[in-house]
Amino acid sequence: MRYYYIDDIEAVAKRDRNNVHYLYDAREGWVEDKWSIVMDYIVGWETPDDELPGSPFKGFGHMDVMQHLREISEYEMKKRISSLSYRYIVRYGEKNA
């Protein structure tokens, strides 16, 4: 199991041995990352809306996206989820806080 912290959205994530990603939800526990948020940070994906019009740099490999994700220990994961807000799901429009 690998654990991650995404600092700009204050989210804790994990990847299981089947390469399925999950985000931690303060109300529901681990929720499968059906939005591919974790993978977007791993590969440095920026959507066309994130770039200036006409920019040739749309797509993968953006270090400014990748730098927000870091691998953390199981101990740090437990520490962080004990104080997480419900912010990440609200940001993606799935639930109300």
Order of alpha helices (4+ residues) and beta strands (2+ residues): beta-beta-beta-beta-alpha-alpha-beta-alpha-alpha
